[in-house]
Amino acid sequence: MYDFAYHKPASLADAVKLLADHEDAKLMAGGQTYIPTLKQRLARPSDVIDLGAIAELRGITEEAGGVTIGAMTRHGEVAESAVVRRVIPALAALAELIGDPQVRNLGTLGGSISNNDPAADYPGALLGLGATVRTSKRQIPADQFFTGMFETALERDEIVKAVHFPRPEKAAYAKFPNPASRYSMVGVFVAKTGGGVRVAVTGAGQSGAYRWTAAEQALAGNWSPAAIDGLTVDPSGLNSDIHASADYRAHLVKVMAKRALAAAG
Amino acid sequence: MGRFAVGQPLRRKEDERLVTGGGSYTDDLQVAGALHAAFVRSPHAHADILAIDTATARAMPGVAAVLTAADCDAAGLGPLPCRALPRHNRDGRPMPATERPVLARRRVRHVGDPVALVVAETMAQARDAAEAVEVTYAPRPAVTDPVAALRPGAPELWPEAPGNLALDWEAGDAAAVDRLLAAAHHVTRVELVNNRVVPNPLEPRGCIATYDAATQSYTLRTGGQGVHSMQSVLADEVLKVPKERLRVVQADVGGGFGMKIFVFPEYPGCLLAARLTGRPVRWIAERQESFLSDSHGRDHVTTVEIATDADGRMIALRASAVANLGAYLSQFGPFIPTDAGAKMYAGVYRFAAVHFQVRLAYTNTVPLDAYRGAGRPEAAYAVERAVDATARELGLDPAELRRRNFIPPEAMPYRTALQTTYDSGEFARLLDAALERADVAGFAARKAAARRLGRLLGLGIAYYVEQCAGGADETARIVVGGDGKVRLFIGTQSNGQGHATAYAQILADALGVPFADIETIQGDTALIPTGRGTGGSRSVPVGGVAAQRAATALIDKGKVLAAEALEAAAADVAFADGVYRVLGTDREIGLVAVARLAGPDGLDAAAAWQPAIATFPNGCHVCEISIDAETGVPRIERYTVVDDFGTVINPLLVEGQVHGGVGQGIGQALYEETVYDPASGQLLTGSFMDYAMPRAAGVPAIDFSMIPVPCRTNPMGMKGAGEAGAIGAPPAVINGLVDALAHLGVRHVDMPATPQRLWRLLQAHRATA
C-alpha cells in the first residue's frame, strides 16, 4: 500500500473533525474491502481515519419495537445477537451469509452500507425493511440513502452512526452467491411490514440495490410465492459478467424472490 | 513391527509439526540483510518494448538495483530452456525452439510477462520503484484462444511458428483408424473443451537467492518438487556455472501440483540480483501475481470419435485436439499434450486401433505446463466422455458398454493399440464393486424423489487408467547412526503428500527399527547428490523401491561387521527384526550396535532403482449429481471411488491423495474457469473474486475403497496414487450431469458446468423440447 497518515479517533466528533480537516481522507470501518484495496494500491488516500475505537458506534439495542444497530457493529455480532434473532431473524440470517468467518468478525454494517457495493447483502436488508440510517448530521430513510453503484446520500464529512430497523411481520432473505467471491450475485429480501410489502433486490442491479415494485404490488393483496408467478423481470439495467449475464440474473431475481417468500412463510 | 508396517493407515509423522505452526515455508525463512524484489510485468498481452527508462526508479529511496533484459544479457544469462525438445511433427520436421528470456527482450507476449526487476531495502520501496520504471510499449494484436490462434490471419507470436502452430503431432495408426471408422456400424462423435485451470497451491511461489562472492557460489531457497532438476536447469543452461556453484534448497512446500517442478524467470532474476548487489534477495508472489506468472494447466479443445460394431464392440477411437502452449515453451510445455498422456487414449478398452493427433498453438497467455495428471486427465476425459456418449447413442447402459469392451484380466499383460503394455488390471471387478457401493440399484428411486423436489438427478460413471512412475531412476541412501537414528536421503520432494511417513513405514519394515527413529532428508543439493524429484505420482512407487533396496544393501553391508563381531561366517548370520543372529544360536547383535562398529559416521548404504516401464493405476468413479431445475445449481449427492493402486504403503495417505485429487477434479468440472478477454488479452479471472475454487461445501463425502491388483513391473507391486483423483473425477461428474439432462436431449455439457451454463442448457433444451 501507499503511505498515508493514520488516525484513530476516540469519539465521533473527533472523527468528523478529522474528516473535515483532511481533504483526501478516507474512513475505515472494518476494513474488509478497504484494506485489500489499499494493499493492491488501488487507492491512495492522504489520511485514513480508523473508526474502530469509537465506542458510541457499536452495539445492538431494541428500540421502538425494532432494532438499532451501531455502525461499527460486526456482521458476526449481528448474526449472533439474541435481540436481532428474536426481533428480526431474517436480518441475523442475512448477516450470517456475508463473506466468511474472518470477514464477519471484522466487517461492519456501517462500512458495508457506506461503501454500497452493488453485490453487498446489507443494502438489500435496509431497503427491504425500510430502515433508517442515522448519521452524524441527520436521519436518512433507506430509500433515499442508496443513490447508485458505490454511491450514497452521505456528504463528504458525514458519518453513519447507526441503522434503525423496524420490526416486520414477516421477512426473509434468499441469496444466490457468486460462485467465486460469494458476494451476492442475486439476493432478494422480502418483508411484510405495517407499512406494506417491500421487496429489495441486491447483487443484480447496475445501480446497486433496488426495490422490485411490481412484485410489491402483486404481493400487497396476496402474500405468497404464487402471487409473482405472472411477473417477468426485465434484464435491462441488470449486471452482466462472466458469472451471470443479465438474463440469468433476471431469472434468478424471480426465483430468489419466490424462495424468500416461501421461507418467510 | 506390525503397527508401523507397510499397509498400515498410520497418521502422518509430519502433521504435528505442520499443524502446530512448525512448518518452514519459503516466506518463513529469515535471511539477514535481505533485499526485497518486485517485478515489473507487462500490462499488455502482446506488445513491442520500445524503451525502458529505469533512471527514476534507480534514484528512489532504498533501491539497490533495477534489472532489465540488458542486464541479463550483460551477465550472460541464458534463456529458460524447454526440456521437452527435441520433438518432431507428424511429417518429421523438428519442432522449432523459441526463446524465453529471463526478462522480456524487445517483445512481451502475455499479461504478466516480466520486464524488469527492482530490488530495494523494503517491499514497499521495491514496489514504489517498480511503478516508477517507465516502459514504452507499442501494443500488437493478441490472441488467447488456441483454436482462434490457428485460424488464418490470427496475430502471430513467433516467426519460428507460422500461424502460431508450434507442433503438429500424432500417435497411433491413422490409416487403420480411418478404415475402421469408415466401415463402422456406428460412429459417435463428441466435441469437448478441457478447460484451462490455474494450479493455485496454498503456498504461492517465492524464492530467496543468495550469492557468496568468496566462493562465487549461489544458493536458491524455493518451494519446489525436487532440487536437482532446478539445479541442472539453472546452473547448466541459465547461469552457466558448474553445478557445485549452485545449491538449491527446498524446505516445506505448500502444494505444487506439477507447477512447482519448473524454473520460472523470477528465480534466475533474483539470483542475478543477489550477485550484482552482494545481498540476499527475497521474492514471494502475491496471489494475483501467481495467476499471471504460474504455469497454467489443460486448455485443450478435442474432437473424439468412437466406432462401434453391431454388437456394441468399440473398435476404434480417433481423437483430434488443439492444445494451448501459451506464449512461451515452458520447461515441459510441449510434452504435456503429447507424450505425457497420448498412450492413454486407448483407455481400458480393446480398441483395434487408436489415433491421437494434437496441434500445439502459441497464444498470448501464461505458458501452460503440467498440472496434476498432466496429459492423462485430458485423455481420460476425452475417452470416458466419448464412451458414455457411445452408450447413450447405442441405447446401452454405460456400465454394460464398458464391461463388454474392457481388456479382461486374463489378457494381461496387454499391449494396447497405442503400443503400450498394461501389466495388470481387473476393470470389470472394480466397476462392479463401485456400482454396488454407489447403490446404483437404488438410483431410479432416488431420481424420482429428487424430481419431486425440483432436482434433476444423474448418475455418471468413469473408468480411468493412467500411467505413472515410468522412466527415471531414483537413488536412496540410508545412514544408521550410532545414536540409533536412521536417516534416509532421497531426491524426491514432498509438497504435502507425506513422503516421510511412507518412507519410514518401508524402512521400519525392512530394517526392523522404530518408526519414530526414521527421518527423511530431502530438498538440498548439498546433502543429496542426485534425484529426480516429485511428479507423475512417482515418489513412493520409485523412491520407495530405491529405499527398500538401499535397506537391503545396508543389511548386507552390516552383515560383514556383524559376522566379525559374532565371530561367525557371514553366511551363517541372518538378519531379522533389526537383529543379526548366528543361525541356530542365541548369539546376536542389533543393527545399531553394528552401526557403532562401522565407525563414527555409522553404517550407510545407497541403492538406485529405475523402472523399465510405467505403472498403470486405474479405477472407477461414480458420481451422483443433481441439478436445481430452476437455478441450474449442481450438487454432488454421492461420490464413490474404487481404485487399484496396486500395493499400498499407507492407505490413509492414499485416501488423502484421492480426496484432494477428486476435489481438484470437481473444481475443474464445476467451478474453475480461466477467462481471458479475447479483445485485450487481459486475464479476467485473475483473483479469487472471479476464479472459483472448490470449497469444502462443494466437495462431498467420498466413499473410497481399493481393490489392489499388485503391479507386475514394480518390485513392491505399487502403482502410484498421487494424481488419480483429478483424472477420474471430471468425466464422472460431467457424465452425471449429461445423464441428468439427457431426457431433454442434452448430449454434452462443457466444463466448468457452472450454474449459468447449466441453466442456459436447460433453457435451450426446454424451449426445443
Chai-1 contact restraints between the chains, C-beta under 6 A:
chainA,res_idxA,chainB,res_idxB,connection_type,confidence,min_distance_angstrom,max_distance_angstrom,comment,restraint_id
A,P179,B,A692,contact,1.0,0.0,6.0,A-B,restraint_1
A,A180,B,D690,contact,1.0,0.0,6.0,A-B,restraint_2
A,A180,B,Y691,contact,1.0,0.0,6.0,A-B,restraint_3
A,A180,B,A692,contact,1.0,0.0,6.0,A-B,restraint_4
A,S181,B,M689,contact,1.0,0.0,6.0,A-B,restraint_5
A,I242,B,V675,contact,1.0,0.0,6.0,A-B,restraint_6
A,I242,B,L684,contact,1.0,0.0,6.0,A-B,restraint_7
A,A244,B,Q756,contact,1.0,0.0,6.0,A-B,restraint_8
A,Y248,B,Q756,contact,1.0,0.0,6.0,A-B,restraint_9
A,Y248,B,W759,contact,1.0,0.0,6.0,A-B,restraint_10
A,V255,B,E630,contact,1.0,0.0,6.0,A-B,restraint_11
A,V255,B,T631,contact,1.0,0.0,6.0,A-B,restraint_12
